[in-house]
Amino acid sequence: MKPIDKNEQDAEKLAAARAAVAFVKDGDFVGLGTGSTATFAIKEIGERVKAGLKIKAVASSLKTAELAQSYGIEILDLGHVSSLDISIDGADEFTEDLNLIKGGGGALFREKIIASLSKNAIVITDTSKKVKQLGAFTVPVEVIPLAYQYVFDQIALLGGKGKLRETNGKAFITDNGNYIIDADFGLIAAPAVLAQSLNQIDGLLAHGLFIGLTSKVMMSQGNHIIIFD
């Protein structure tokens, strides 16, 4: 698939966001994602809230919560919610069988909780995120700091090349107070198997392989919305 420029990419993200937000109904409990694509959806929901839509939402990051509240969206504590009617988020990569890599923005743990709680977990993307096989994008791994070296070594035993995510020369710290290891496994032949292996590592809070958590992917391609479900 040929590359698209940023303006085209943003137009596709906006189109996908608008299509997804149309599924949000009055009275819904809504999960809000993190990242540039999710931001379009939050703004669209905010406009509907200003027009009278009544919803309550949970946020996958502090940044998302702040943005949502600026649009008048009521934010609940994620830890007090047992079910969500719908969630809308982006992805770093996805395949047609709805396997995803997420976590480029560092919010993968809360994003995974929200997806798990959602009756209708919608992922919105532009065409650049669709791949035949996951793995060109590294797999983010959120790790408790005291377990960092152990988890790093376990990732290596699974064939991954880990790198501590940094910002301005210092370790990137998640909203949960943890580190992120970006793990390069190359192209991933069996995402579900790798996900299960990562799940067994003590000290690993969450990884960015989202397997069986997505209801549908809504991808904008030019003037068309393509739905994978």
LUMTI-845843 format. One record per residue (C-alpha): y, x negated, z. Coordinates in steps of 0.02 Angstrom, whole numbers, plus 50000, padded with zeros to 5 digits. Layout:
BEGIN
<bado c2="Y" c1="X" c3="Z"/>
...
//
This chain:
BEGIN
<bado c2="50000" c1="50000" c3="50000"/>
<bado c2="50165" c1="49924" c3="49946"/>
<bado c2="50293" c1="49877" c3="50079"/>
<bado c2="50440" c1="49995" c3="50108"/>
<bado c2="50614" c1="49945" c3="50164"/>
<bado c2="50685" c1="49994" c3="50333"/>
<bado c2="50786" c1="50142" c3="50269"/>
<bado c2="50633" c1="50215" c3="50183"/>
<bado c2="50529" c1="50179" c3="50337"/>
<bado c2="50654" c1="50267" c3="50452"/>
<bado c2="50662" c1="50416" c3="50333"/>
<bado c2="50472" c1="50429" c3="50340"/>
<bado c2="50471" c1="50415" c3="50530"/>
<bado c2="50601" c1="50553" c3="50543"/>
<bado c2="50504" c1="50667" c3="50424"/>
<bado c2="50343" c1="50641" c3="50522"/>
<bado c2="50433" c1="50671" c3="50687"/>
<bado c2="50508" c1="50835" c3="50626"/>
<bado c2="50338" c1="50895" c3="50565"/>
<bado c2="50257" c1="50854" c3="50733"/>
<bado c2="50396" c1="50929" c3="50839"/>
<bado c2="50371" c1="51094" c3="50748"/>
<bado c2="50208" c1="51110" c3="50847"/>
<bado c2="50301" c1="51111" c3="51014"/>
<bado c2="50314" c1="51287" c3="51085"/>
<bado c2="50419" c1="51368" c3="51219"/>
<bado c2="50342" c1="51336" c3="51391"/>
<bado c2="50241" c1="51184" c3="51337"/>
<bado c2="50207" c1="51032" c3="51444"/>
<bado c2="50243" c1="50888" c3="51326"/>
<bado c2="50196" c1="50704" c3="51329"/>
<bado c2="50328" c1="50588" c3="51256"/>
<bado c2="50283" c1="50420" c3="51181"/>
<bado c2="50374" c1="50254" c3="51172"/>
<bado c2="50439" c1="50157" c3="51024"/>
<bado c2="50548" c1="50179" c3="50870"/>
<bado c2="50444" c1="50318" c3="50794"/>
<bado c2="50428" c1="50416" c3="50956"/>
<bado c2="50617" c1="50401" c3="50978"/>
<bado c2="50642" c1="50508" c3="50824"/>
<bado c2="50530" c1="50642" c3="50899"/>
<bado c2="50619" c1="50638" c3="51067"/>
<bado c2="50787" c1="50663" c3="50982"/>
<bado c2="50718" c1="50808" c3="50879"/>
<bado c2="50646" c1="50890" c3="51036"/>
<bado c2="50812" c1="50861" c3="51122"/>
<bado c2="50903" c1="50956" c3="50986"/>
<bado c2="50781" c1="51101" c3="51005"/>
<bado c2="50807" c1="51099" c3="51194"/>
<bado c2="50995" c1="51110" c3="51167"/>
<bado c2="50961" c1="51260" c3="51056"/>
<bado c2="50863" c1="51347" c3="51194"/>
<bado c2="50685" c1="51278" c3="51191"/>
<bado c2="50613" c1="51276" c3="51368"/>
<bado c2="50487" c1="51138" c3="51401"/>
<bado c2="50440" c1="51010" c3="51533"/>
<bado c2="50389" c1="50834" c3="51487"/>
<bado c2="50314" c1="50673" c3="51550"/>
<bado c2="50368" c1="50503" c3="51485"/>
<bado c2="50263" c1="50351" c3="51441"/>
<bado c2="50399" c1="50229" c3="51492"/>
<bado c2="50559" c1="50217" c3="51593"/>
<bado c2="50656" c1="50196" c3="51431"/>
<bado c2="50581" c1="50355" c3="51360"/>
<bado c2="50620" c1="50451" c3="51521"/>
<bado c2="50801" c1="50394" c3="51515"/>
<bado c2="50820" c1="50442" c3="51332"/>
<bado c2="50737" c1="50612" c3="51357"/>
<bado c2="50845" c1="50654" c3="51507"/>
<bado c2="51001" c1="50609" c3="51407"/>
<bado c2="50951" c1="50751" c3="51290"/>
<bado c2="50926" c1="50873" c3="51433"/>
<bado c2="50736" c1="50865" c3="51432"/>
<bado c2="50662" c1="50893" c3="51605"/>
<bado c2="50548" c1="50747" c3="51652"/>
<bado c2="50404" c1="50767" c3="51775"/>
<bado c2="50309" c1="50632" c3="51869"/>
<bado c2="50160" c1="50586" c3="51761"/>
<bado c2="50051" c1="50564" c3="51915"/>
<bado c2="50072" c1="50747" c3="51962"/>
<bado c2="50019" c1="50820" c3="51794"/>
<bado c2="49838" c1="50868" c3="51759"/>
<bado c2="49855" c1="50934" c3="51581"/>
<bado c2="49976" c1="50927" c3="51435"/>
<bado c2="49988" c1="51052" c3="51293"/>
<bado c2="50044" c1="50922" c3="51168"/>
<bado c2="50096" c1="50741" c3="51156"/>
<bado c2="50187" c1="50650" c3="51017"/>
<bado c2="50183" c1="50461" c3="50999"/>
<bado c2="50178" c1="50324" c3="50868"/>
<bado c2="50051" c1="50188" c3="50829"/>
<bado c2="50050" c1="50008" c3="50774"/>
<bado c2="49898" c1="50034" c3="50663"/>
<bado c2="49781" c1="50177" c3="50623"/>
<bado c2="49629" c1="50211" c3="50516"/>
<bado c2="49578" c1="50375" c3="50434"/>
<bado c2="49444" c1="50401" c3="50567"/>
<bado c2="49584" c1="50409" c3="50698"/>
<bado c2="49555" c1="50241" c3="50781"/>
<bado c2="49720" c1="50163" c3="50833"/>
<bado c2="49802" c1="50007" c3="50901"/>
<bado c2="49950" c1="50047" c3="51013"/>
<bado c2="50053" c1="49954" c3="51140"/>
<bado c2="50175" c1="49852" c3="51038"/>
<bado c2="50311" c1="49919" c3="51151"/>
<bado c2="50214" c1="49875" c3="51308"/>
<bado c2="50185" c1="50055" c3="51368"/>
<bado c2="50001" c1="50068" c3="51323"/>
<bado c2="49935" c1="50114" c3="51496"/>
<bado c2="50047" c1="50266" c3="51518"/>
<bado c2="50026" c1="50310" c3="51334"/>
<bado c2="49838" c1="50311" c3="51357"/>
<bado c2="49850" c1="50422" c3="51511"/>
<bado c2="49961" c1="50544" c3="51416"/>
<bado c2="49843" c1="50547" c3="51267"/>
<bado c2="49695" c1="50578" c3="51383"/>
<bado c2="49785" c1="50726" c3="51465"/>
<bado c2="49837" c1="50805" c3="51300"/>
<bado c2="49755" c1="50956" c3="51221"/>
<bado c2="49841" c1="50909" c3="51058"/>
<bado c2="49878" c1="50723" c3="51045"/>
<bado c2="49982" c1="50698" c3="50888"/>
<bado c2="50022" c1="50526" c3="50820"/>
<bado c2="50164" c1="50510" c3="50695"/>
<bado c2="50182" c1="50363" c3="50576"/>
<bado c2="50254" c1="50298" c3="50416"/>
<bado c2="50143" c1="50231" c3="50278"/>
<bado c2="50153" c1="50050" c3="50338"/>
<bado c2="50041" c1="50089" c3="50488"/>
<bado c2="49889" c1="50149" c3="50390"/>
<bado c2="49751" c1="50017" c3="50371"/>
<bado c2="49571" c1="50014" c3="50312"/>
<bado c2="49517" c1="49912" c3="50463"/>
<bado c2="49605" c1="49881" c3="50629"/>
<bado c2="49651" c1="49706" c3="50681"/>
<bado c2="49797" c1="49639" c3="50579"/>
<bado c2="49901" c1="49692" c3="50730"/>
<bado c2="49847" c1="49607" c3="50891"/>
<bado c2="49770" c1="49712" c3="51030"/>
<bado c2="49889" c1="49723" c3="51179"/>
<bado c2="49803" c1="49707" c3="51348"/>
<bado c2="49893" c1="49750" c3="51510"/>
<bado c2="49831" c1="49640" c3="51650"/>
<bado c2="49865" c1="49631" c3="51836"/>
<bado c2="49953" c1="49463" c3="51862"/>
<bado c2="49832" c1="49394" c3="51993"/>
<bado c2="49689" c1="49423" c3="51870"/>
<bado c2="49780" c1="49348" c3="51721"/>
<bado c2="49678" c1="49189" c3="51696"/>
<bado c2="49513" c1="49278" c3="51724"/>
<bado c2="49554" c1="49414" c3="51597"/>
<bado c2="49621" c1="49284" c3="51475"/>
<bado c2="49455" c1="49190" c3="51485"/>
<bado c2="49353" c1="49349" c3="51466"/>
<bado c2="49449" c1="49394" c3="51308"/>
<bado c2="49405" c1="49222" c3="51239"/>
<bado c2="49221" c1="49254" c3="51277"/>
<bado c2="49234" c1="49412" c3="51171"/>
<bado c2="49301" c1="49309" c3="51027"/>
<bado c2="49485" c1="49346" c3="51051"/>
<bado c2="49631" c1="49225" c3="51049"/>
<bado c2="49749" c1="49281" c3="51186"/>
<bado c2="49934" c1="49246" c3="51203"/>
<bado c2="50045" c1="49295" c3="51349"/>
<bado c2="50184" c1="49408" c3="51288"/>
<bado c2="50354" c1="49336" c3="51329"/>
<bado c2="50535" c1="49395" c3="51322"/>
<bado c2="50675" c1="49266" c3="51326"/>
<bado c2="50553" c1="49130" c3="51377"/>
<bado c2="50483" c1="49227" c3="51524"/>
<bado c2="50328" c1="49334" c3="51543"/>
<bado c2="50355" c1="49512" c3="51482"/>
<bado c2="50336" c1="49631" c3="51630"/>
<bado c2="50278" c1="49809" c3="51601"/>
<bado c2="50348" c1="49961" c3="51691"/>
<bado c2="50195" c1="49945" c3="51803"/>
<bado c2="50239" c1="49766" c3="51853"/>
<bado c2="50102" c1="49685" c3="51749"/>
<bado c2="50082" c1="49558" c3="51608"/>
<bado c2="50033" c1="49589" c3="51428"/>
<bado c2="49908" c1="49479" c3="51337"/>
<bado c2="49914" c1="49502" c3="51148"/>
<bado c2="49735" c1="49471" c3="51092"/>
<bado c2="49693" c1="49427" c3="50913"/>
<bado c2="49515" c1="49477" c3="50870"/>
<bado c2="49541" c1="49468" c3="50683"/>
<bado c2="49485" c1="49621" c3="50584"/>
<bado c2="49384" c1="49729" c3="50704"/>
<bado c2="49218" c1="49787" c3="50633"/>
<bado c2="49170" c1="49897" c3="50781"/>
<bado c2="49326" c1="49956" c3="50877"/>
<bado c2="49228" c1="50069" c3="50995"/>
<bado c2="49112" c1="49927" c3="51045"/>
<bado c2="49258" c1="49809" c3="51077"/>
<bado c2="49349" c1="49943" c3="51175"/>
<bado c2="49197" c1="49967" c3="51287"/>
<bado c2="49181" c1="49780" c3="51316"/>
<bado c2="49364" c1="49767" c3="51364"/>
<bado c2="49344" c1="49914" c3="51483"/>
<bado c2="49217" c1="49814" c3="51583"/>
<bado c2="49337" c1="49671" c3="51625"/>
<bado c2="49398" c1="49678" c3="51806"/>
<bado c2="49586" c1="49658" c3="51821"/>
<bado c2="49618" c1="49730" c3="51648"/>
<bado c2="49721" c1="49887" c3="51674"/>
<bado c2="49721" c1="49951" c3="51495"/>
<bado c2="49701" c1="49893" c3="51316"/>
<bado c2="49781" c1="49953" c3="51156"/>
<bado c2="49625" c1="50016" c3="51068"/>
<bado c2="49639" c1="50206" c3="51065"/>
<bado c2="49468" c1="50274" c3="51019"/>
<bado c2="49433" c1="50461" c3="51019"/>
<bado c2="49601" c1="50503" c3="51098"/>
<bado c2="49697" c1="50569" c3="50947"/>
<bado c2="49693" c1="50748" c3="50882"/>
<bado c2="49784" c1="50711" c3="50721"/>
<bado c2="49891" c1="50580" c3="50635"/>
<bado c2="50039" c1="50646" c3="50537"/>
<bado c2="50094" c1="50516" c3="50411"/>
<bado c2="50248" c1="50537" c3="50304"/>
<bado c2="50232" c1="50469" c3="50128"/>
<bado c2="50391" c1="50494" c3="50030"/>
<bado c2="50425" c1="50681" c3="50032"/>
<bado c2="50250" c1="50728" c3="50089"/>
<bado c2="50166" c1="50741" c3="50259"/>
<bado c2="49985" c1="50688" c3="50255"/>
<bado c2="49878" c1="50745" c3="50403"/>
<bado c2="49722" c1="50652" c3="50460"/>
<bado c2="49618" c1="50750" c3="50585"/>
//
